[in-house]
Amino acid sequence: MAQSLNTKLDLTTRGTMFMGLSKYGDVMIGDRAFEFYNERNPEDYIQIPWTEVDHIAASVMFGGRLIPRFAIFTKQNGTFSFSTRRNKQTLRAIREYIPADRLLRSPTFFGVIKRGILHLIHRG
C-alpha cells in the first residue's frame, strides 16, 4: 500500500489524470505534496512534493468562471495534467503552498496562433 507524504490534508476530491489514457481517482492536497491515487489500482499513484513543483499552468475560460484543467510542471520529471470536480477550489488550496507568481494562465488557442504568426512576421 502506498504511504502518503502528507501529515495534514487540506483538500480531497475526485479527479482525472491526463497521461496517455485518462485515469480516474482521488486528488489529495496536503502540507507536503500533491497526490493522485488511481481508484482502480491504489499502487498506481503520483506524489509530487511542493519542493519539486516548478510552476502550475491553468486553462482559464470565460474570464475565470471555468477552469477545465491544470498542469503541474516539475523541475525534473516533466508535466502532469489534471482535472478535478472543483478545479477552482483545488487551485486555491494549492496556492497555500505555491506562491502566486508560480500559478500561471496557460495560453489560449488564439493566443498561441497569434504568437506563431507574429513570430513568422518578425523572423522574415
Backbone as CSV, one residue per row, in Angstrom:
resi,resn,N_x,N_y,N_z,CA_x,CA_y,CA_z,C_x,C_y,C_z
1,MET,0.842,-1.186,0.000,0.000,0.000,0.000,0.881,1.242,0.000
2,ALA,0.484,2.246,-0.742,1.238,3.485,-0.858,1.146,4.280,0.440
3,GLN,2.246,4.902,0.801,2.327,5.716,2.004,2.247,7.189,1.607
4,SER,1.346,7.930,2.201,1.176,9.342,1.889,2.351,10.158,2.414
5,LEU,2.726,11.194,1.666,3.776,12.110,2.109,3.235,13.161,3.069
6,ASN,1.932,13.419,3.013,1.317,14.491,3.791,1.065,14.057,5.230
7,THR,1.210,15.019,6.131,0.826,14.795,7.524,-0.533,15.426,7.813
8,LYS,-0.927,16.404,6.983,-2.213,17.081,7.137,-2.809,17.304,5.752
9,LEU,-4.072,16.925,5.565,-4.751,17.114,4.284,-5.620,18.364,4.321
10,ASP,-5.513,19.181,3.273,-6.348,20.369,3.146,-7.554,20.123,2.254
11,LEU,-7.386,19.285,1.227,-8.465,19.052,0.270,-8.338,17.651,-0.304
12,THR,-9.452,16.952,-0.364,-9.544,15.654,-1.033,-10.744,15.707,-1.959
13,THR,-10.523,15.393,-3.226,-11.598,15.448,-4.209,-11.345,14.423,-5.302
14,ARG,-12.382,14.127,-6.072,-12.260,13.218,-7.209,-11.571,13.961,-8.348
15,GLY,-10.753,13.237,-9.105,-10.040,13.889,-10.183,-9.693,12.943,-11.312
16,THR,-9.178,13.534,-12.383,-8.754,12.801,-13.568,-7.333,13.213,-13.906
17,MET,-6.491,12.217,-14.199,-5.133,12.488,-14.646,-5.074,12.208,-16.141
18,PHE,-4.514,13.146,-16.901,-4.417,13.004,-18.349,-2.988,12.635,-18.727
19,MET,-2.656,11.376,-18.605,-1.352,10.855,-19.036,-1.647,9.638,-19.898
20,GLY,-1.502,9.770,-21.219,-1.909,8.685,-22.107,-3.417,8.574,-22.060
21,LEU,-3.914,7.446,-21.593,-5.344,7.309,-21.362,-5.694,7.970,-20.037
22,SER,-6.885,8.493,-19.929,-7.312,9.154,-18.694,-7.413,8.148,-17.561
23,LYS,-6.973,8.577,-16.384,-7.087,7.755,-15.184,-7.906,8.531,-14.170
24,TYR,-8.833,7.835,-13.529,-9.716,8.454,-12.551,-9.281,8.039,-11.157
25,GLY,-9.404,8.969,-10.216,-9.012,8.646,-8.860,-9.256,9.802,-7.915
26,ASP,-8.464,9.832,-6.850,-8.593,10.845,-5.808,-7.379,11.761,-5.820
27,VAL,-7.635,13.068,-5.728,-6.587,14.070,-5.609,-6.562,14.524,-4.161
28,MET,-5.364,14.519,-3.575,-5.198,14.953,-2.190,-4.141,16.045,-2.138
29,ILE,-4.500,17.146,-1.499,-3.587,18.266,-1.336,-3.329,18.430,0.147
30,GLY,-2.058,18.372,0.503,-1.695,18.459,1.910,-0.520,19.378,2.136
31,ASP,0.045,19.289,3.321,1.108,20.203,3.712,2.449,19.908,3.050
32,ARG,2.637,18.725,2.474,3.930,18.382,1.887,3.901,18.045,0.406
33,ALA,2.724,17.675,-0.146,2.717,17.206,-1.531,1.329,17.268,-2.154
34,PHE,1.334,17.178,-3.482,0.131,16.955,-4.287,0.129,15.469,-4.607
35,GLU,-0.979,14.787,-4.317,-1.026,13.339,-4.500,-2.248,12.947,-5.321
36,PHE,-2.046,11.981,-6.223,-3.132,11.410,-7.014,-3.058,9.900,-6.868
37,TYR,-4.179,9.292,-6.463,-4.259,7.839,-6.306,-5.328,7.307,-7.250
38,ASN,-4.960,6.339,-8.091,-5.880,5.726,-9.038,-6.952,4.962,-8.268
39,GLU,-8.213,5.078,-8.709,-9.306,4.414,-7.991,-9.318,2.908,-8.228
40,ARG,-8.823,2.449,-9.363,-8.833,1.012,-9.659,-7.631,0.288,-9.077
41,ASN,-6.495,0.959,-9.039,-5.272,0.349,-8.540,-4.578,1.338,-7.605
42,PRO,-4.699,1.165,-6.298,-4.090,2.113,-5.354,-2.566,2.187,-5.453
43,GLU,-1.946,1.172,-6.049,-0.493,1.210,-6.215,-0.079,2.073,-7.405
44,ASP,-1.032,2.494,-8.216,-0.775,3.398,-9.334,-1.054,4.815,-8.836
45,TYR,-0.024,5.504,-8.394,-0.203,6.813,-7.780,0.907,7.757,-8.215
46,ILE,0.673,9.047,-8.004,1.670,10.081,-8.251,1.724,10.966,-7.016
47,GLN,2.924,11.183,-6.529,3.149,12.094,-5.406,4.154,13.142,-5.861
48,ILE,3.760,14.399,-5.815,4.622,15.495,-6.240,4.859,16.398,-5.032
49,PRO,6.049,16.351,-4.423,6.334,17.242,-3.291,6.327,18.704,-3.738
50,TRP,5.947,19.591,-2.832,5.880,21.010,-3.176,7.249,21.554,-3.551
51,THR,8.314,20.994,-3.006,9.659,21.461,-3.347,10.040,21.104,-4.778
52,GLU,9.359,20.136,-5.378,9.661,19.678,-6.734,8.849,20.424,-7.795
53,VAL,7.842,21.190,-7.396,6.973,21.895,-8.347,7.669,23.158,-8.839
54,ASP,7.787,23.287,-10.175,8.364,24.488,-10.768,7.288,25.565,-10.902
55,HIS,6.194,25.234,-11.602,5.048,26.137,-11.704,3.817,25.339,-12.107
56,ILE,2.665,26.001,-12.032,1.391,25.377,-12.378,0.683,26.283,-13.376
57,ALA,0.226,25.696,-14.484,-0.493,26.446,-15.515,-1.931,25.954,-15.572
58,ALA,-2.860,26.886,-15.526,-4.282,26.538,-15.561,-4.905,27.058,-16.851
59,SER,-5.763,26.260,-17.434,-6.527,26.663,-18.610,-7.761,27.411,-18.111
60,VAL,-7.818,28.712,-18.387,-8.884,29.569,-17.864,-9.784,30.002,-19.013
61,MET,-11.092,29.840,-18.818,-12.061,30.224,-19.849,-13.127,31.136,-19.252
62,PHE,-13.707,31.955,-20.117,-14.806,32.851,-19.750,-14.441,33.769,-18.584
63,GLY,-13.252,34.347,-18.645,-12.839,35.312,-17.645,-12.643,34.737,-16.256
64,GLY,-12.366,33.471,-16.145,-12.117,32.850,-14.854,-13.293,32.098,-14.280
65,ARG,-14.405,32.080,-14.986,-15.567,31.349,-14.470,-15.415,29.850,-14.632
66,LEU,-14.593,29.418,-15.596,-14.420,27.993,-15.858,-12.936,27.674,-15.977
67,ILE,-12.493,26.693,-15.215,-11.126,26.192,-15.295,-11.228,24.695,-15.566
68,PRO,-11.115,24.276,-16.835,-11.328,22.860,-17.142,-10.196,21.940,-16.701
69,ARG,-8.954,22.441,-16.691,-7.828,21.579,-16.315,-6.652,22.441,-15.884
70,PHE,-5.692,21.794,-15.248,-4.457,22.473,-14.891,-3.309,21.486,-15.050
71,ALA,-2.113,22.028,-15.213,-0.928,21.200,-15.408,0.119,21.587,-14.377
72,ILE,0.757,20.585,-13.799,1.828,20.801,-12.835,3.148,20.523,-13.544
73,PHE,4.009,21.526,-13.618,5.325,21.395,-14.234,6.343,21.189,-13.120
74,THR,7.068,20.080,-13.172,8.050,19.781,-12.138,9.443,20.166,-12.613
75,LYS,10.375,20.226,-11.693,11.742,20.616,-12.013,12.479,19.536,-12.787
76,GLN,12.168,18.256,-12.528,12.925,17.188,-13.173,12.071,16.216,-13.979
77,ASN,10.870,15.910,-13.558,10.124,14.790,-14.123,9.066,15.161,-15.146
78,GLY,9.008,16.386,-15.621,8.083,16.719,-16.690,6.794,17.374,-16.236
79,THR,5.738,17.110,-16.994,4.450,17.762,-16.816,3.369,16.739,-16.519
80,PHE,2.489,17.081,-15.590,1.365,16.230,-15.226,0.092,17.058,-15.337
81,SER,-0.869,16.591,-16.142,-2.127,17.317,-16.338,-3.242,16.659,-15.547
82,PHE,-4.049,17.488,-14.883,-5.131,17.004,-14.038,-6.376,17.846,-14.243
83,SER,-7.501,17.261,-13.863,-8.759,17.973,-13.748,-9.486,17.387,-12.548
84,THR,-10.099,18.248,-11.754,-10.859,17.773,-10.603,-12.296,18.254,-10.739
85,ARG,-13.145,17.782,-9.873,-14.534,18.245,-9.901,-14.627,19.711,-9.517
86,ARG,-13.694,20.157,-8.693,-13.695,21.546,-8.221,-12.311,22.147,-8.465
87,ASN,-12.008,22.470,-9.711,-10.674,22.961,-10.060,-10.333,24.282,-9.385
88,LYS,-11.297,25.175,-9.288,-11.028,26.475,-8.672,-10.671,26.314,-7.197
89,GLN,-11.408,25.471,-6.498,-11.120,25.219,-5.091,-9.789,24.481,-4.936
90,THR,-9.473,23.598,-5.864,-8.204,22.876,-5.832,-7.036,23.838,-5.988
91,LEU,-7.128,24.760,-6.935,-6.047,25.724,-7.137,-5.920,26.688,-5.963
92,ARG,-7.024,26.997,-5.305,-6.939,27.839,-4.100,-6.218,27.109,-2.976
93,ALA,-6.440,25.805,-2.864,-5.736,25.025,-1.846,-4.252,24.914,-2.186
94,ILE,-3.927,24.788,-3.462,-2.525,24.719,-3.890,-1.826,26.042,-3.620
95,ARG,-2.558,27.154,-3.737,-1.980,28.483,-3.531,-1.422,28.670,-2.124
96,GLU,-1.875,27.862,-1.177,-1.326,27.934,0.181,0.137,27.501,0.219
97,TYR,0.552,26.674,-0.751,1.896,26.095,-0.730,2.771,26.543,-1.891
98,ILE,2.174,27.023,-2.959,2.912,27.512,-4.125,2.645,29.010,-4.232
99,PRO,3.693,29.849,-4.337,3.468,31.296,-4.439,2.637,31.662,-5.672
100,ALA,1.914,32.759,-5.569,1.006,33.180,-6.639,1.742,33.488,-7.939
101,ASP,3.019,33.885,-7.875,3.749,34.181,-9.110,4.112,32.918,-9.892
102,ARG,3.953,31.755,-9.290,4.213,30.488,-9.984,2.921,29.782,-10.393
103,LEU,1.771,30.420,-10.175,0.483,29.936,-10.689,0.156,30.777,-11.920
104,LEU,0.161,30.155,-13.093,0.061,30.879,-14.346,-1.175,30.472,-15.138
105,ARG,-1.594,31.357,-16.040,-2.637,31.019,-17.014,-1.948,30.429,-18.234
106,SER,-2.444,29.317,-18.713,-1.886,28.772,-19.949,-2.429,29.580,-21.120
107,PRO,-1.654,29.703,-22.197,-2.130,30.492,-23.335,-3.358,29.862,-23.983
108,THR,-4.241,30.710,-24.479,-5.439,30.225,-25.163,-5.069,29.768,-26.570
109,PHE,-6.005,29.135,-27.237,-5.781,28.670,-28.605,-5.424,29.837,-29.519
110,PHE,-6.200,30.919,-29.431,-5.950,32.065,-30.292,-4.665,32.787,-29.899
111,GLY,-4.297,32.752,-28.630,-3.035,33.335,-28.202,-1.836,32.613,-28.797
112,VAL,-1.919,31.292,-28.888,-0.843,30.502,-29.490,-0.752,30.794,-30.989
113,ILE,-1.905,30.877,-31.663,-1.922,31.190,-33.101,-1.339,32.583,-33.346
114,LYS,-1.746,33.556,-32.537,-1.254,34.925,-32.687,0.254,34.990,-32.481
115,ARG,0.755,34.304,-31.454,2.187,34.296,-31.179,2.958,33.663,-32.339
116,GLY,2.412,32.591,-32.929,3.066,31.942,-34.062,3.133,32.838,-35.282
117,ILE,2.043,33.550,-35.565,2.029,34.454,-36.720,3.001,35.605,-36.502
118,LEU,3.005,36.189,-35.308,3.941,37.279,-35.023,5.385,36.805,-35.098
119,HIS,5.631,35.592,-34.675,6.984,35.036,-34.749,7.417,34.880,-36.209
120,LEU,6.499,34.441,-37.078,6.820,34.305,-38.502,7.085,35.663,-39.150
121,ILE,6.314,36.688,-38.758,6.491,38.022,-39.330,7.832,38.612,-38.905
122,HIS,8.177,38.503,-37.632,9.425,39.086,-37.130,10.647,38.308,-37.595
123,ARG,10.460,37.055,-37.900,11.571,36.207,-38.319,12.006,36.528,-39.750
124,GLY,11.067,36.841,-40.586,11.343,37.025,-42.015,11.746,38.394,-42.329
